[in-house]
Amino acid sequence: MTHPMQVIQHNHLIASNVVSITPWLDVKKINNATLPLAYQQICQKHNQQDKWILMVNPEPKSLKQLNHDNNVANHVLRVFSNKVKVDIDNIKKALHSGNCSAVILCDAIFSQEEIDQLLASAQQGKTKCILLNRLH
């Protein structure tokens, strides 16, 4: 059984480091050295004063850069699956609600069916879903 927060890599998703599947769903592959910059760029791009940016299982050391940018840090919610129940249904609810400008899922693995469900929820809530996976 796979962990509920992992993403199954498909041939069409592995082709490059950034794959925009739709305007509402991206898959990004990055290395640890560029992770802080990736967090910062994503958060700056999706920073909206009246909406949150939800980060699920972010790498804590890489979040330090965000703390220096108060405009971004004040709108970022961090959720860790070892402290709170995080499953596909909760993620779909967060996407569908439209309260977030982006939901960033770090090192997550989903089946293609689950990715399709995330995409549908993101479209309905007009919320960007980003699957951010570190290269190992």
N, C-alpha and C positions, 0 to 999 in steps of 0.2 A: 504494500500500500504506500502510495506516495504522500508526502507531507502536503497538506492542503494549500500551502503557500509556495509551491514550486511550479515552474512553467515548462511544459514539454516543448522542446525545440523542434520545429518542423523545417524541412528543407527551404521553404520560401521565407522563413524567418531568419535563417542563418546567413544569408547571402552577404549582408554588410553589417556594420556596427550600429546603424540606425535604420530601422525599417518603419515607414509610416504605412500601416495597413489601411487606415482610413483617416479622415480628419479627427476622429475621436479616439483612435488607439495607435500607440507607438510601441515598438519593441526596440530597446537600446541595449547594446552590449558594450561595456566599458571596462577598463582595467582599474585597479585600486588607486593608481597614481592620479587618474583624472576624475575619480569619483567626487571629491569636494567641488571641483569646477562644474561637473555635470549637475549636481544638486543645486548649486547657485544659479546656473543658467536656466534650468527648468523652473525654479521658483521665481526668478525675475520675469521670465516670459509669461507665467501664469498668475502673477501677483495681481489681484484685483481687490480693491479696498473692502468690498462687501462680501467677499467669498474666501473660503479657506483653501489651503493646499494640504491634503492629507497624505502623509508619508507612512507607509506600512513597512515595518522592519528596516528602517534606514540604518546605515552603518554609523554608529555614534561618533567616532573620531572624525568622520568626514562632515558631520553636521556643524562642527565648530566654526567653519567659515560663515555659515548662515547667521550665526549669533552676532557677527559684526555688522550685519546689514539689518537694522531694526525694522525697516519697512517690509522686509521679507519675513524675518524671524517672527514677527508679531502675528503673522497670518498662517503659520505652519503648525499643523497638528501632527504629532509623532505618536504612532501606535506600534507597540511591540507585541508580537504574537505570544511571547512567553509570559506576558502580563495580562493580556486581554484575549478573549476568544475572537480570533479573526478567521472567518471562513468565507466561502464564495458568496453566500447569501448576504452577509454583512457588507461585503465589498459592493455587491450589486445595489444594495440599498443606498450606500453612500454615493455611488455614481448616479443612481436614478433620482435622488433627492434634489440634485442641483445646487446644494449648499456649498460645494467645493468647485473651484475652477479647474482643479486637477487632483487626481488620485494617483500616487506614485507607489507602485508595488515593487519592492526591492528583493531581488533574488527569489522570485516566486515562480512556481511551476504549476501550470494548468493544462488540462486537456484542450484539444481544439474546440470541443463543445463548450467548455467553460469560457474560453476566450471569446467565442461567439456570443455567449450570454453577457460577458462583460461589455463587449462592443454594443450590444442592444441597449443595455442599461446606460452606458455612457452617452449614446445618441439621445435617448429619452430625456436624460437629465442635462444634456449639453455640457458634459463634464469630460475633460480630457483624461484618458486612462493611459498611464505610461508603465510598461513593464520594463524595469531597469535591472539588467542582469550583469553581474561582474564576471569578467573572464577569469578563469582559474588556470 
